[in-house]
Amino acid sequence: MRPERIVILGNAGSGKSTLSRILGAKTNYPVAHLDRLFWGPQWTKPEPAAFRARVSDVVNTETWISEGNYPRRTFDLRIPAADLIVWMDTPRIICLFRVLMRSLRNQKRSDLPDGCTEKINAEFFAFLHYVWKFESNDRPKIERLRLEYGPEVPVIHLKNKRQIEQFLSSL
């Protein structure tokens, strides 16, 4: 049976958005990029209740693909409702390179919130540090909350292009 509610997790630059777009086209499921639901113009943060309401609107439908982490803010809503969790296990050097390249290009992307542009500034360098330290700093917290809210939800790990292609062809 094909999963109908999929959560995609991973580091920035790991390929979450790309996989979600391909998966959405293949399954005809709506894709929710959590960054688009969270950030307002000029990278303004929403009221917590407003963000949670937008996420609730997504998870209260029959089929969806949700890409992004936001564990403390959304896992209690998304993880128990999910049929499958996909962890993008892309090496951090690749994640770092992708983040750097997409920021330098500063092109419109479907996962980039409206009114937000990527800039090379102090926040960008802090974000690169986040990407580099994700495996040791953030992933353990994400995994702990994933287990708290959905220990029974199946998880697959995708480490490279071949595994991604095999996963997509299995659906």
TORBA-899020 format. One record per atom (N, C-alpha, C): residue in one letter; x, y, z. Coordinates in pm, whole numbers, plus 50000, padded with zeros to 5 digits. Layout:
AXYZ
...
end
This chain:
M500844988150000
M500005000050000
M500885012550000
R500545022049919
R501315034349907
R500995043750024
P502045049250087
P501785058850196
P501065071250143
E500195076850226
E499415088450184
E499785101250258
R500525099850368
R500935111450447
R502415109550480
I503255117550416
I504705115550421
I505385127850480
V506255125450576
V507085135950635
V508515133850586
I509115144550533
I510495143850486
I511345152650576
L512365146450637
L513255153250732
L514685153350679
G515475162450730
G516895162650697
G517485176450711
N518765176950690
N519535189350699
N519125198850587
A519415211450604
A519265220950494
A520195216550382
G519715217150259
G520525213050146
G520585198050124
S519835190350201
S519875175750189
S519065170550072
G518175178750018
G517335174349906
G515885172249945
K515475177050061
K514085175450107
K513095181550008
S513345193849968
S512415200749880
S512375194349742
T513515190649691
T513565184249559
T512805171149562
L513085162749663
L512375150049674
L510885152249688
S510485161949769
S509055164249791
S508365168549661
R509025176749581
R508435180949452
R508275168949358
I509315160749348
I509255148949261
I508185139249311
L508175137049441
L507205127949501
L505775133349485
G505615146249501
G504295152349482
G503795150649339
A504685152449241
A504305150649101
A503965136049072
K504715126949131
K504505112649108
K503195107649171
T502885112449290
T501705107649364
T500475116449346
N500685128649298
N499635138749289
N499155143149428
Y500045141949529
Y499735146549663
Y500175161149676
P499445169149753
P499905182849777
P501185182749862
V502065192149833
V503335193549905
V503275205849992
A503605204150119
A503685215350213
A505155217350251
H505725228450204
H507085232250243
H506935240250373
L507415234950484
L507205241650611
L507845255450618
D508945257550548
D509525271050546
D508525281150490
R507775277350389
R506775286450330
R505625288950429
L505295278850509
L504225280550607
L504685288650728
F505995288150756
F506515294850875
F506865309450849
W507735312050753
W508305325350735
W507375334750661
G507345347250708
G506655357950639
G507645366050558
P507175376350487
P508075384750407
P509245390150489
Q510385390750426
Q511615395750491
Q512005387150611
W511685374450605
W512065364850709
W511455368150845
T510225372850847
T509555375650974
T508935362651028
K509045360851159
K508495349051224
K507015351151253
P506225340451240
P504785341751267
P504475340051415
E503255343051450
E502765339351582
E502715324051585
P503145317951695
P503145303151701
P501805296851666
A500715302551716
A499385296851689
A499045297451541
A499465308051473
A499175309351330
A499935298751250
F501185296451284
F501975286251216
F501355272451240
R501025269451362
R500435256351394
R499095254551323
A498335265151308
A497055264151237
A497295260751090
R498315266751029
R498625263650888
R499075249050874
V499895244350969
V500325230350965
V499125221150989
S498255224551080
S497055216451106
S496185215250982
D496055226250908
D495275225850784
D495835215450688
V497155214250684
V497795204350596
V497515190250645
V497795187650772
V497715173850822
V496275168950839
N495315177850834
N493915173750845
N493295170550709
T494135167950610
T493665163550479
T494085148950461
E493545142450359
E493775128150342
E495185124750293
T495705132850202
T497035130050147
T497875142650154
W499165140850184
W500075152250188
W501515147450197
I502385156550156
I503825154950175
I504265167550249
S504885165650362
S505335176750445
S506855176250453
E507495186750404
E508965186750409
E509445197950498
G510345194250586
G510895203850680
G510915197650818
N511685203550906
N511855197851039
N510895204151140
Y511195215651194
Y510355222551293
Y509815212751399
P510685205051462
P510215194251549
P509425198851671
R509905208751744
R509195213051866
R507875219751833
R507795225851717
R506595233251680
R505535224551612
T505945213351546
T504985206351461
T504935191151476
F505895184951540
F505915170351540
F504675164351606
D504135170851707
D502935165451771
D501755165351675
L501785173751573
L500725174051472
L501025164451356
R502245164751307
R502575157551184
R502935142951203
I503775140051301
I504315126451313
I503225116051342
P502315118351437
P501285108151461
P500365105951340
A500225115851255
A499355114751138
A500065108651018
A501375107351024
A502155102750908
A502055087650888
D502155083650761
D502265069450724
D503715065550702
L504555075450675
L505955072750643
L506795085050675
I507985082650727
I508965093250748
I510175089950662
V510625099850588
V511815098450505
V512895107450562
W514015101450600
W515185108950647
W516145110350530
M516465122550493
M517475125050390
M518835125250461
D519615114950439
D520915113450505
D522055117750414
T521945129550359
T522945134950268
T524165139450348
P525365136150302
P526575140650374
P526595155950390
R527095160150505
R527045174550536
R527855183150440
I528915178050383
I529695186050288
I528855189050164
I528035179450122
I527135181650008
I526055191650047
C525485190250167
C524475199750214
C525055213950217
L526245215250270
L526885228350280
L527105234350141
F527605226250049
F527835230849912
F526525235349847
R525475227449862
R524175230949801
R523615243849859
V523715245449989
V523215257750052
V524005269750002
L525305268249995
L526155279149945
L525795282749801
M525675272749715
M525395275349574
M524005281449553
R523005276349621
R521665281849601
R521585296149656
S522335298949760
S522325312449815
S523055322149723
L524135317749664
L524855326249569
L524015328949444
R523285318849399
R522415320449281
R521205329149313
N520675327749436
N519515335349482
N518365334949381
Q518065323049332
Q516965321349237
Q515675318149310
K514555321049244
K513245317749300
K513135302549310
R512645297949426
R512445283649448
R511055281649509
S510445270349479
S509085267849530
S509055266449682
D510185263049742
D510205261449888
D510605274349960
L511025284549886
L511435297149947
L510195305749972
P510025310550093
P508845318650124
P508755331250040
D507525335450010
D507315347849935
D507905359650012
G508535368549939
G509095380450001
G510395378050076
C511005366450057
C512275363150124
C513335360450019
T514475366750037
T515615364049949
T516795359850035
E517625351849974
E518805347150047
E519935357250026
K520585360750134
K521655370750131
K522895365150199
I524025369950154
I525275366350220
I525525377050326
N525215373450451
N525375382650563
N525685374450689
A525645380650804
A525985373750929
A525045362050955
E523755363850927
E522795352950947
E523115341150856
F523575344050736
F523925333450642
F525085325050696
F526105331650751
F527245324250805
F526835316150929
A525915321351008
A525385313651121
A524615301551068
F523895303250957
F523155292150898
F524115281450845
L525215285550785
L526215275850739
L526755267750858
H526955274350969
H527395267451091
H526335257251135
Y525065261251129
Y523965252051162
Y524025239751072
V524195241850941
V524255230750846
V525405221350881
W526565227150909
W527745219050938
W527565210851067
K526905216551166
K526755210051297
K525425202451312
F524625201851206
F523295195751213
F523325181551270
E524205173251219
E524235159151261
E524505157651412
S525365165951466
S525685164651608
S524765172851698
N524285184351650
N523485193251735
N521985191151723
D521485190351601
D520025190551581
D519405176951555
R520085168651479
R519505155751445
R519135147451569
P519985146751671
P519575138851790
P518295144051855
K518105157151859
K516875162851916
K515665159351829
I515845160451698
I514765157251604
I514385142451619
E515395133951624
E515155119651635
E514465116051767
R514855122551874
R514225120152005
R512735123752000
L512415135151939
L511005139251930
L510245130551831
R510905126151724
R510255116951630
R509825104151703
L510725098851784
L510415086751860
L509335089151965
E509315101052021
E508285104352121
E506895104552057
Y506775110551939
Y505465112451878
Y505035101651780
G505975093551733
G505585083351637
G506555071851627
P506795064851737
P507755053851732
P507355042751636
E506055041651607
E505575031051519
E505535035151371
V505755047851342
V505695052451203
V506945047551130
P506775040551017
P507935035450943
P508855046850897
V510155044050900
V511175053750861
V512075047350756
I512345054950650
I513365050550556
I514445061350550
H515655056950524
H516805065850515
H517315065650372
L517475077450313
L517985078650177
L519305086150181
K520365079450135
K521715084950146
K522285089950015
N521735085449903
N522325089249774
N521275088449664
K521685092449545
K520785093149430
K520185079349397
R521005068949405
R520525055449374
R519405051349469
Q519575053849598
Q518545050349696
Q517265058649674
I517435071349637
I516265079849608
I515515074349488
E516225070749383
E515585065149263
E514875052049294
Q515505043449376
Q514855030849415
Q513585033449494
F513645043049585
F512465046549664
F511335051449573
L511655060549483
L510625065949395
L510035055149305
S510845046049257
S510315035549169
S509505025149247
S509685024549378
S508935014949458
S507505019449485
L507215031949459
L505855037049488
L504885034049376
end
